[in-house]
């Protein structure tokens, strides 16, 4: 049975009492005028079509009063937006997928009344659309995953029907390789480890998430980390996602007492470790000015290509703001060590 916590209902119907037996792909093709039979078959193969709560195969024959639902790991798009000429850095593109290196500050998906200046607006333009666009158009591509507005790094967009379902299934099954680089407050206690903690919305702040206290239920989440560099008061870590919950790395690091450097939502935008010297405060303020966001970058992305079925990997180097802050910390750590040794 598919875990419905992460899925969105796109279609729901109860079969009429007088319905004669009919293959479900043919039945749905007659009910969904804008959807091809091939698309329905792909959804069935990926176990996204449920009859009476259970995934079925394409040869399943519908019966009177069957409860049929199509549930997918991405939201149904029923709004319109304007295609905008927003530059995007393309790492790779073929007829099935588009891999993008997203800059910090670019919102991935419209929401909360904000339907301009997003990656989706940019994609509409990239795919040749102009003016007002119906986002349900399959030519728009599908964002099968997201990263936060102020996180930089790799995103994959599905361009074909096969890619939509096969990539979405990989993200749902947590078989995609996702590695992030993060600068966190404090000196990490261990060289490597795993953080396990169910995640749910914060009880008093709907814009935040938190690790659930004992006795409460959230979404299972696991982050594996490895220390890359230590600077005394902050640490550069590599984070590998086993699951992919909203704000997962940010929440897990804050939970362990090591919030991301510059992360305003989770308490990383103020001095958490260090000295009381005025020069140190000036140094931190300068770092925040260079990188006014959380220090998080989606460095690598690996998955099975939806058409060739071969594993592909992509990598995006750290952006300039992240590199500049790291260089400042390297120099600071060297100077601090010099004075300690003197």
N, C-alpha and C positions, 0 to 999 in steps of 0.2 A: 504493500500500500504506500502511495506517495504521501509524504509529509506535507499537508496543506498549509502549514504555517507560512511558507515562503512563496506560495503560489497565488495567482490572481485568476478569478473566474472571468472568462471571455464569452462564454455561451452557456445557456441553461435552458433545457426544454424537457417537458414530460410528454412522452409519445401518446398519441391519440388512442382511444379504446379500439377503434376500428382499423388500426394499422396492420397490414399484412406483413409477414416476415420479409426483411430486406437487409442486405449488407449495410453495415453502419456507415461505410465510406460513401456509398451511393445515397443513403438516407440523408446524411449531413450535407452532401453536395447539393441536394435539392432544397435544403433549408437555408444554406449559407450562400447566397447568390454571388457574392464577391470573393468567394474562397474556392480555389481549385481542388479537384479530387486528390491531386498529388500532395497538396498541402495538408489535407485531412489525413491522408495515409501516413505522411511523415509524423504528424502529431500522434497518431495511434501507435506507430512504431516506438516513439519516445515515451509512451505511457502517459500521455497528457489527456487522453479522452477516457472518461470514467462513465461506466454504466452502473447505476445503483451503488456508486462508491468504489467500484473496482475497475482497474484498467482492462481494456479489451483489445482484441486483435482486429485487423481489418475485415476478417471474414465473419465477425460476430453479426448475427442477424437480430435486428431490433424487434422487440415484442411490445404489445400494447402496455401502456403505463410505465415503460422503462424511464428511469430518470437519467438523462444524459447531460454531462457537463464537460466543457473543455476548459482546462485550467493550465496556465502557462507561468513560467518563472519571471515574466515581465508584465508590467501593467498594460492594460488596454489603453490605446491612445485614441481619444475621441475629441480632440481639440484641433484647432487650426493655428498655424503660426506663419510668420513671414520668413522666407528664405533670406539669409543675410550673408554678405561677403565678408565673413570672418576668417582670417587666416588659420589654417590648421597644419600642424607638422605631421606629414604622413611618413610612417616608418615602413609600411608595406601595404600593397594593395593588389588584389587579383579579383576575378569575377565573384568570389564568394565572401571574402573578408576584407576589412580595412582596419589596419592597426595604426593608432594615433598616439603621439606623445603629447598629452594634454598639459598645457601650462597651468600653473597655479593661478587662481582667480577666475577661471572659466567654469561656469556652472554647466553640468552635464545635461540636465534635463529640466525643462520648464516646470514651474510650480508656484503656488502661492501668488497667483496673479502675475507672475513674471514670465512672459512668453517671448522675450527678445534677448539677444546677446548670449544665447546658450550654445552648447555644442550641437544640439539638435537643429538650431537655426543654421549653423555653419554647414552641417551635413546636408541639409536640404539644398543649399547653394552648390555644394560640391557635387551632388548627384544630378545637377542640371536643372533643378527647380528654380522658378522665379516667381516673385509675388507671394500670394497667400497659398499655403500648402495644407492639404488634408493629411495629417500625420498617420492616418490609417493606411495610406498608400504603401504597398509593399516595396515600392521603389525607394522609399525613404530609408531603408535599412532598419535594423533593430539593435538597440543597445542592450545586450544581454547581461551587462553588469555595469556598475558605476564606480567612480571614485569621488571623494568629496571635492567641493569647489576649490578649496585652498590646498589640496594635495595635487602634486604634479605626477606625471608619468603615464604609463601605458594603459590603453583601452583598446578592446577589439569590438568592431561593429560587424554584425552579420548582414551581408548584402543579398544572399539568396535564401530561398525557402529551406533548402537542405541545411545551410549554415545556421539559420535561426534556431531550428530545433536541435540540431546536433551539438552546437556550442552551448545553448541554454541547458541542455541535459548535462554537459560536463561541469558547468558551474554549479548546477543543482546537486550533482553527485560529489562535488568537491574534489574533482580529479585534475583541475587546472593548477599549474604551478604558478604561484604568485609570490614574488619576493620584493620586499620594500626595504629602503634604507631610512632610518629614523634617528634623529638626534634627541636624546632624552635627558632630563635633569637627573643629576646624581651619578655616583659611581656604582654601576651594576655590581651586585654581590657575586654573581657567578659569570663564568665565561660564556656559558650557554645554558639553555633550559627551555621549559615549556610553561606557558601560562594557560590554565584551564579555568574557565568561569563562565557560567551561563549569563547571557546579556539580555536585558530588557530595557524599555524606556525608563528614564529616571522618574521616580514617583512624584517629584515636585517641579520638574523642568522638562517640558515636552520636547525641547530641542536637544536634550542630552540623553545619553544612554549610560547604564551602569551595570556592574556585576551584581547579580541577584544575591540577596542575603539568604542564609540558610532557611529552607522552608518555602521559598518563593520559586516560581517557575519562569525561566526565560529560554532563549535559544542557545543550544549547546555551541560553545566557541572555544577554539584552541589556537594559540599563537606560539610558534617556536621561534626562539631568538638566539642570536650569536653575537658576541661583542666583536666589533671591528677595530675601534680605536677608543682609547680612554684619554680624557682631557682633565681629569680630576673632578671638576664640578659638573661635567656633562659627559655622556658616553654616546658614541656612534654605534648603532646596532643594526644588524640585518634581521628582518622579521619575515618569517615564512608562514603564510596562512594555511592552516589545515581546513578551517572553515572561513566563510566570508561574510560576517555580520556587519551591519551598519556601524561605522566608527570603531570597528573591533580593536585595531592596534591602539588607537587613542584611548579607548576605555580600559583595555588590559594594562597598558603602561601606567595610566593614572591610578589604577587599582593597586598596582605594586609599589606605588610611591615614586614612580619615575615618569611623570607626565611629559609629553612631547614639548620640546623647546619651542616657545612661541605659540602654543595652542591655547588661545583665549577661552575656548569653551570648556576646557578641562584643567584650567589653572596653570598652564605653562607659560603664560605671558607676563610673569613676574619672577623675580629672583627666588628660586627655590633652594639653591645651594650656593655657597660662596662666602665672600667676606662682606664687611660693612663699609669698606673703604669707598670713598667717593669715586675714585678712578675705576673701581670694579663696576659700580653702577653705571658709569658713563660707557664702559666697555659693553655691558649687556644692552643698554639702550641703543648703542650703535649697531649691535647685532640684530636687534629687533627692527631697527630702521632698514637695514639691508634686506631682511627677510621677515616682513610683517605677516607671517602666517605660521601654521604648524610645520615643523621640519620633518616632512614625510614625503617620500618619493617612491612611486611604483616603478621599481628598477627593471625587473624581468617578468615576462609573461610567457608561459608555455602551455600548449594544448595540442590535441590531435586535430589536424586540419580536417574540416568537415567533408571535403571531397576526396583528397588523396589518402586520407586516413593515416598519414604519417605525422609523427610528433614534430612540432615546430616551436622554436624559441625566439623571443625578441628581447632586446635590451635597450634601455634608454639611459644615457649618462645623467649624472646629477645636473640639474640646471644651475645657471650662474649664481643665483642668490644663495643656494645651498652650499656651493663650492666656496664662495667668498666667506661665509660664516665659518665653515670648517677651517679654512686657512687662518682666520683670525684666532680661532680656538687653539690651533696648533702652535701659533706664535705665543699666545698667552701661556699655554701649558709649559712651553720651553722656558720662558722668562720666569714663571713662578718657580720652576724647578731650580733655575739658576740661583735665585735669591735664597731658596731653602738650603742649597748646598754651600752657599757662601758663609 
